[in-house]
Amino acid sequence: MHDLVIRGGTIVDGTGNARFTGDVAIDGDRIAQVGGKAGPGKREIDANGQIVTPGWMDIHTHYDGQATWDPVMAPSSWQGATTVLMGNCGVGFAPVRSKDHDCLIDLMEGVEDIPGIALAEGLKWDWETFPDYLDALARMPRTIDIATQVPHHPLRVYVMGDRAVRREAATPDDIAAMTRLTEQALRAGAFGFTTSRTEQHKTTKGELVPGRHAEQRELLGIASALGRTGTGTFGMVSDFDDEAGEFEWITRLGKETGRPFWFLLTDRAYDPDRWRRLMTGVRKARAEGANVTAQIAGRPVGIILGLTTSLSPFAAHPSFAAMKNMPAAERLARLRDPATRAQILSEKPSEHLLSIMPPLQRPITDRFDRQYILGDTPDYEPDQSRSIAAMAAKTNLTPEAFCYDYLTGGAGERMLYYPVVNYVFGDHGVVREMLTDPATILGLGDGGAHCGQICDSSMPTYMLTHWVRDRSRGPKLGLEFIVKRLTSEVADFFGFHDRGRLAVGKKADVNVIDLKGLRLHHPELRHDLPAGGKRLVQQADGYTATIVAGTPIFENGAETGARPGQLVRA
């Protein structure tokens, strides 16, 4: 008698092998049988006509704060994720001294758009060192598994104090201390180290992050901890200001430590060939013996623009910005006043307000040819006819006026989609090239982050609905290929050796999915973070069951209340 049997589903086991029909049996928290006819189960799920897959591995999230107060890890858990990895982009909350709490909150709010009021209210700060932080995470019952990496910016502030915030060069003693603390964190269970070297990451005051200009000797010194422990990956966000110089130290790091290195890769509108040059750098580094990989997104990284979200096409217009803190109803009434409308439309964006925005966000003020109506069933590969500019051209309104009237219409909750990157040519051709490149891994869902402007934690679901089933503007991708990219590939890369496949003895993290009925809802704004902090969330239909460690945590979209999740230590 098995504890749980999933009957008659189409098994896509995560290895890339062809699908087959059969049963999956689970005993305790482990898979006992895959395929064939299993014996009876204490509980059985009828999966006839549905696919059965491993649980998704969501390896680029920012739940570092949320994980300390929220057991569910929504919205990633709503999308079939059974393991999430935090500590990305060099931001997080450990190690930390009490005097630096506000500094780290400001960093996270500025870089990842997580409301500071929610972090200030929700964080308990019952830790100082990174091992303390892991212990705090381990004490909390949770729905899905979580794991984390060592973030560079808190580490730098912990060791260097205000000198880190001023982005001063680290001394040899500073580097030795950061290296020792990184090794301590890795031995306690961290899955790696991450840093950020980009102009896109700023504090709420527009200041660059502490590690933006960290010298190579600092990064190589810290990376030596990975070599000594023989564990963990080194992850980075970088502008690649000096492409040859960056790849020189990246290659050296990979060869000296023997550990995997990854960086985030997207295309850029101002330099369409950049991503191909960087992939050439990846292949050259690999040829020289370094394990270098690009982490990519499965769709354009898109800002959701509106009156209730964090960003609007009019965010840099002084009269609009002055109403930022008004109650929503009062602001909408003011915006609908003809005099206010005329004033805002007559203004040019403020240079000061633009300077605070990351560079890739600034075109939202005038690129109406790149802003699209999202639609009730969100369309993340819209053609040009759905752009604000194209629709305005059919009227007697300017694109700015058309956009203004659209956003202030209805109940004031309408949203636009602005693909920041990965949409240079107006389709997903480049994304498909990245997805099919064997030197990339799939991630960049950013679950828990960009709460008021980006809603990409639905990426795993989208990989099935769009790339496998629905895409009409170009070739699709195979089901087995996509499931492998969401499971075993990333599990193997980051060292989650007990999951990512439906195989006997592996951890029983499983999704049962009605592929025909799988559907993403329109993003919605909720004020359900601590202190009423806002976030965009997105729900999905079609997940018949999501199972963690042999226990169903969601059934037909409803949470069961079970808490089989835990902190995973490397």
N, C-alpha and C positions, 0 to 999 in steps of 0.2 A: 504494500500500500504506500504510494508516493504521497508526499505532502500536497503537491500541486501538479496537475497535468494540464497542459495546453494542447487541445485536441485538434488534429486535422488541418493545421495552418500551413501556409506556404512559408517554409523556413528559409530565411536569408541570413546565413550564419555569421556574416561580418568578415569572412575571409576573402571575399571576391569570387568564391566558387558559385556555380549555378544553383539557383533556388531549387528546392524539392519539397514535397508534401510529406508531412508526418507529424508526430507528437513530440512535445518537449516535456520531459518530466523533471521535477525539482524535489529534492530532499533537503530539508533545512535551508541553508543559504547557498547551496551548490546545485549545479545542473547535473542530473543523474542519467539522462538519456536524451539524445537528439536524433529524431527520425524514427521510422518504424512505428509499431503499435505498442504504446506503453501500457503497463498494468493500471489498475484503478488508482484514483487519487482521492484523498480526503476532500479536496476541492478541485473542480475541473472547470476550465474555460473553453467554450466552443469557439475555435478560431477558423472554422470552415469559411473559405472565401476571403480570408484576411492574411496579412503578412505577419510573421513573427521574427523579430530582430533582436540583437543585443540592445541594451539601453544606450542612449547617446552619450558620448563623452564631450562635454562642453568645456574646451580647454582654454578659453579666453574670456574670463568673467571678472567682475569687480564687486563681488559680494563681501569684501573684506570687513566692512562694517555691518552689513545686513546679517551676515552669518552669526553675529554675536547676539542678535535678538530675534531673528526670524527662523524657525525650524524648516519652513517649506521651501525656501529659495525660489519663490516665484518671481518672474514668470518663466524661468528656465525649466523648472520641474513640470510646468503645464505643457511643455513642448517635448516631453519624452526624455529629457536629460536625467540621467541617474547618477552621474558624477560631474562635478564642476570644479574647475581649477582657478584659483584666485591669485592675487599678488602680481598681476600683470602691469606693464607700462611703468614699473618702478615706483608705484604708489601703493600705500597700505598704512597700517597702524602699529607696526612693531619692527624693530624695538623702538621704545619711546620713553622719554622722561616726562614727568607730569607737567613740567613747564612748557613742553612742546605739543601738548594736546591740540591747542588751537591752530598751531602751525600745520599739523598733519591734516586736520579737518579742512583748512583752507586749501591745501594742496589737492586733496581729493575732490573738493567742491569745484575748484577751478579746472582741474584736468578732466574730471569725469562727470561733471555736472550732477553730482549727488548732493541734494540739499544739505547745506551746513547745519540748518536747524534740526534736521532729522538725525544727523550724525551726533550732534551735541547732546541731543535727548536720548538717543538709543545706545551709544557706546558706554559700556560700564567701566572700561579702562582697568580691569582687574588683572593687569599684566604689565610688565616692563620689558623683559627680554623676549626674544622670539620664541624660545621654548615655553616661556610662560603663556604667550599668546596661543600656541598650539594646545597647551593644557586647558586653557579657557574654552577654546573651540570644542575640545573633546568632551567637556563636561555637559554639553547641551544635547538633549535628544533632538533628532532631526529626521526629516523625511527622506532626503537623498544624501549621498556621500559628498563630502567636500575635501579639497586638498589645497595647498597654497605654496607659494614661492616667496623668496626673500626679496622685498622691494628696495631698490637702491636709495631712493630719496629719504625715507625714514632712517635707514641705516646711516646715511651720510650726516643727517641732522643729529642723530644720537651721538655720533663720534665727534663731529666738528662744531655743533651748535650753530651760532649765528654765522660763522664762517661758511658753512654749507649753504645757508640761505643766500648769502652774498656771492655764491658760486666761486669761492676762492679755490685755488689748487690745493689738493690734499698733500700733506707732508708724508714722509716715509712712515712716521709713527701713526698717522691717521690711516694710511693704507694697511699697515700691519693690524691695527685694531679692527678695521672693517673686514679684513680677511679672516681674522680669528672668529669674529661674530658670525660671519657667513658659514664657516665650517661648523660652528656650534649649532646653527640653525639646520644645516643639512643633516647633521648627525641626529638631530631631534625629529627629523621627518619632513623637512621642506623638500619640494620637488625641483628646486632650482633657484635661479637668481634672475631678476629682470631690471632693466634700466631704460631711460628715455633720453634721447638726444635730438629733440625736435622742437621747432618753433611753434608747433601746434599745441604744445602742452604749457599752459600758463596758470598762475594762481588767479584768484578772483580779482586781484589788483592789476593783472596784466604782466606780472613778473615771470620770468622764465624759471623752470624748476631747478632744484639744487644740483642735479647731475647733468644738466644740459651740456656743459662744456668740460665734463670730467676728462682728465688726460688718459692716454692709453695705459700709462704705467699703473694708474689707479684701477682701471678695468681689468687689466691682465693680472694685477695682484689679487684682486677679489676672486677672479676666475680660478686662480691656483687652488682655492679651497675645494672647487668641484673636482679638480684633478686628484687631490689628496684623498677625498672621500670616495671617489669613483662613482658618485651619484649626481643626479641633477642635470638640468639643461640651463644654458645661458640665453636669455631672451632680450630683445632690444627693439625699441622704436627709434628710427633715425631718419633724418632728412638726407643723409648721405651727401653732406656738403662737399666732401672730398671723396668721391667714390673709390678711387684707387687706394687712398689712405685708409679708409674704413675697412676695405676688404683685406688690406695687408695685416692689420692687427686681428681682425676676425679669423683669418686663416691661421695666424700664429697661435691664437687662443685655442682653436680647435685642435691643432697638431700637438700643442704642449699639454693640454689637459686630457685629450681623448674624449671629451664630452660633446654632446650635440649642441649646436648653436642655431638659434632661429631669430629671424627678424620679420616685422610686419611688411608686407608688400601690397601696394595698390598702384594703380596708374594715376597720373596727374595730368590735368587738362593743359597745363602750361608746358608740359614736356612729355608728349605721348609715348616716346621711345624709352623713357627712363626705366620702366619696369623690365623691359627686355635687356637693357644694359645690366641691371642688377641681377637678373637671372643668369646672364653670361658670367657675372662675378661669382655666383653660387656654383656654377659648373666648374669654373677654374679652381675655386677653393676645394671642391670635392676631388678634383683631379690631383691636387697637391696633398691630399690626405686628411683634409678637415671635414668633419661631418656638419655641413652648413645647409640649412633648409629655410625656405621662405614660407611664412604663415600667411594665408590668404583668406578672403571672405568669399562666400558663395553667391553674393549679389553685391550691387553697389552699396557702399556705406552712405546712407541717406539721412539727411536731417528732415525731421517733421516740423514744418512751419505752420504757425497758427497764432491765434490771439491768446490761447491758454497755455501754449507750449513755451519753452524757454526762449525760442527765437522766432522772429517774424521778419518778413522782407522790409519792414519799417522800423526794425529794432534800433537802427542808428539815426533815425529821424528824431531830433531833440524833443518835439512836442509829443511824439509817441512814447519815447523813453521816459518822459516825465510822468507818465501815467502807469508806470511799471508796477507800482505797489498798490494801486487802487483795487478794491474788490471787483471781481470779474463783471458783475452785472452793471456796476456804476461805470466801469471803463467802457463796456460795450455801448452803453447809452451815450457816453461822451463821443465815442468814435463815430456813431451814427449821426451826430449833429453835423449839418452841412458846413458850418463854419470850421469845425475841427477837421473835417475831411479836407477842405480846401487848404487849410494851414499845413497839414501833414504832407499833402501831395505837392505843395509848393516848396517844401524844404529839401535841401540837399543833405545827404548823410553826414553826420558829424565826424570829422577826422579823429577826434578823441575817442568817440565811441567805437569807431572802426578799429583803432589801434589796440583796443582791449581784446577784440575778437581774434582768434587764431586765423592765420592768413587764408586757409582754405574755406573759412566761413564767410569771408567778406563779400564774395560775389552775390550772396543772397539779396543784397540791396538793389541789384540792377540786372541780374541775369534771369530775366523772366522767360527766356527761351529754354532754361534748364529747370524750371519749376513746373510741376505737374499736379493735377488734381489726383489725389490718391485713390478715390473710389471706395465704395462700400466693401467690395472684395478687392483688397489692395493689389494694385498693378505695379510691380517693381521693375518691369521692362516696358514702360510706356513709349508709344511712338510720338513723334513730334506734334501730331495733331492734338494731343492732350496737354500740351504746354500752355502756360498762361499767355505767352506771346502769340501763339497761333490762334487761340480762342479770342483774344482781344482784337486781332486783325479782322475778325468777322463783325466787329462792332465799330462804333464811333468813339470808343474809349482808348486811351493809352494803356499799355500793359500795366503800369502802376495803378491807374484808376480801376481797371478791370479787377486786378488782384485785390485791391482795397475793398471793393464792393462785394467780391466773392467771400472774403474772410469775415466781413461784418454782416453778411447775410445769415439766414437761418437762425440758429440759436447762438451763433458766435463760436461754434465748436468745430467748424470746418478745418480741414488740414490739407496742406500741400506737401509734396515729396520733392526734395532737392537732392539729387545724387551728388555727393561731394567728390567722390572718387569712383573709379571703375565704370564710368559712363561717358568717356570722352567722345565716343562715336555714336552715342545714342542707342546702343543695344548691349547685349551681354556677350558679344563676341570675344572681347578681351578676358572677361571672367571665365569663359569656357576654356580658353587657352591656358589660363592659370590652373584651373581645376584639373585639366588633363596632363599637366606637367608633373612627372614623378618626383621632382625636386621640391615640391610644395606639400604643406599640410593644411588642412581645413580648420579654420577657427574664426576669430574676430567677431564673435556674436555680441561681446560686451555686455552680457547679462548683468543687471544690477547697476549699470552705469548710464550716463547721458540721459538721466531720468526724464528730463523735460524736452529732449530734442531728438533722440535716436531710439528706435525700438527694434533692435536687430537680434534679440535673443530668440526670436522665432526662426532663426536661420535653419536649424535642423529640419523643422517641418517644411520650410520653404524648399529645401533641397529635394524633397519628395514631390511636393505639389507642383513645383515649377519645372525642375530639371528632369524629373522622371516622367511626369504625367502630362503637364499642361502646356509646356513651352510651344509657342506658335511662330516666333520670329527667328527661329534658327534650330539647329539640331539639338535633340535631347541627349540625356546621358542615361546609362543603364542603371537599373535598380541595384544590382549587386555592387557595382562600382561606387555608387553614392553611399550605400550602407557601410561599405568598407571604409570609406573616407571619414565617416562619422563615428567609427568604432575602433576596429583593430589597429588602423594606421596610427591614430593619435595615441591610443593606449600604449602601443609599442614604443613610440617616440619618446613619451614622457615617463615611461617605466611603470605603468599600471599593468603588471604582468598577470594579474588574476582576473582580468575582465576584458571586454571588447570583442568577445567571440561567444557564439553558442557552441560550447564544447563541454564534454563531460569533465567535471572537476572545476570548471570555471565558476566564478561568482554568478549567482542567478539574478542578474539585472537584465530585464527583458521588456520589450514593447510588443504589444499586440495591436495592430493598426488596420483599420478599415481604409485601405488606400483610396478606394473610390469615393469615400465620404470625407476624406481628409480635407480640411478647409481652414484657412486663417481668417480671423475676424479683423475688422478695422481696428487700429490702435485706439485706445481710450485713455483719458487722463484721469487718474485717481489721486486722492489725497489721503492715502492710507499708510504712509510712512510715519515714524514717530514725529510728534509735534505738528502733524498735519502736512508733512512734506509731500510734494507731488511727484508722481512718476507716470510715464507712459507704459501701459501694459498691453499685451496682445494675447488673446485666447485662441484656442484651436479646437475644432471638432474632428473626430475620427480616431482618437486614441481610445481603443476599447479597454486596454489595461496597460498600466506602467507598473513594473514589478521591481523592487529593490531587495536584494538578499532573500529572494523567495517570497516576499510579502507584497501583495498589491498595495500601492500607495495612491493610485488614481484608477477609478473605473468609470468608463464613459464620461470622462471629464470631471467627475466629482472626487474630491479628496476623501480617502477612507479614514484618515486620522492616524494611520499607523506611522510609527517613527523608527524604521529599521536602519536609517542612515547613520553615518558616523564620520568622524575625521579619519582620513586615510593618511598615513605617514609613509614616506618613501622608504 
